[in-house]
Amino acid sequence: MKLVAALFKLRLTLLVLVSALMGYLMGSDVVETEALVWLMLGGLLLTGGSNGMNQVLEREYDGLMNRTKNRPIPSGRMSVVMASVISLAAGVSGVFILWYFISTTCGILGLFSFLSYVFVYTPLKRVSSLAVFVGAFPGAIPPMIGYVAATDDFGLAPGLLFAAQFMWQFPHFWAIAWVSHEDYIRGGYRLLPFSDGPSKRNAFQIFLYSLFLIPVSLLPWALPLNAPMTGTAAAIVATLAGLVMAYFAYQLYARGDLKFARAVMFTSFFYLPVVQLAYVLDRA
């Protein structure tokens, strides 16, 4: 089980599940236990399968990097065939559960997420920094799936939750790419916006997108105009959380110190569940 947990990147998967749960709670007036169980199970299998296939495709490069060389495949603890079978079975099962037990829309969103993450984002990481932009699409789908699972409404509301998580991913992943730059170079990955590594202009991009995140995170408070999704308390929490991340991002731009890249990275881990929980607790 420990090997499967490592293959599925269980901690990352749990963060994704929290995001889907928050989306569900945003759309649900009454929690339906059965639907929520299927959402969590489908999301677990889909996300875990996607992460597993990511490791299957990147196994050669994972072995070159300190942060990934002990993963199940490069460490020799799991065969490529076994990892492929487990990951594909999980991914397909996750899509099926979302499609059959919740709704066709959720199934389609899950299928798009799996295919785009595994077969577009993963190979693109070694080709272009546009991979972060491409990967932000499947990365922002979980709260949308959660909301659609609760309401069967594929409209503005889940789109706003998608937009906030989409924008969050840029400072989040670029901060990780800054902190792990040397390792990523060994693996041949290109994830910072510009090719000159931990530079002033890359730091400025992290700062700029941290600022962009603030107004985007306020969209559920501002829209729809006649009945916003969240109240003022949630807007205050989102603004303050965004300002904290932007402050560290500015310090990174001003000083270029690795500790501020780490500060942005760790702040981003807390930012998403905190802001999404504020959305849920202050639903309008």
Steps between C-alpha positions, in 0.01 A plus 500: 500500500790737571625453144155576355472806725838621370398425141176695548686788676248463779562834674452689174196288423347586837545872428313449172222315684467787748460736206228280348329475839497878538347532155231251598421683823480830311221359286318278748224615733460148636795260496405171335730243656486254210585763240782634714647152549497437124656842438783433746560145375488602135723799568750286693530244220507758223762719663709208622489337158603826334792540738600138447500533121703818539765294681485224239569747219766690695674199656828556315521865606380437855808286550721801422356730766560486873140585584357213292767229477343304787159475337376142447610455138848661490586341835416157354229425756226482236517393137389723215235244401358478851496880539333540161229242574422646842498860375290436189254285693466773765460780246241314293311394815499858626354632176241220496389573858463872433315432174269218613431577865495880489443652154614494140639853539719394792620200302592715200684746723686213665593347164627835371703546818661156472585521130629858506712446812654171390536538125538877450637662816742221595697482172484877453695560823824414321419708194362835608415711803149514354453170683402695812222675307381172349520318833297772669188380315479147645637640826205738535227247421454339848286777658301519177430126511400532865256782430351324197464181707288692750290700255533346153544862391787565259483878496646819646533385862728199440684713244587754769638227727699369204639848426627554854679165512630548145669830588638364829703240317737745332674646809468159666677298231750770409605525865550122505697523175720772654569300816569179305671666202824301512314172531268590213800585284640152564168355388479726196182680609411855399244642739609857581352758261838599354802281427750694714421316823451678834518847347351843564247470221386155616457640851297786355267252329441323831425834665276615216288185499476512880341842454271370224379231740347757737230641267431157352448357850241774559284398205276269711435803723423728203307264272229435405408866543151428632604216732874466574624158608680616816479775759731777612683291761616258231612793285708635789663161563578457128648849481716459809624157390581638157686796649714270714602297196557815294718644780732199493498506120602866505782422741614230261500755217680763708764273653514183291546296818407132490333525841231726353433251219447240773273746683285544187490123450396418857252789513338370182447157661296661778338766281270271303328306782476814717334710229273220382392428858422872540285478184306209651455651846387834358273379221260775401 
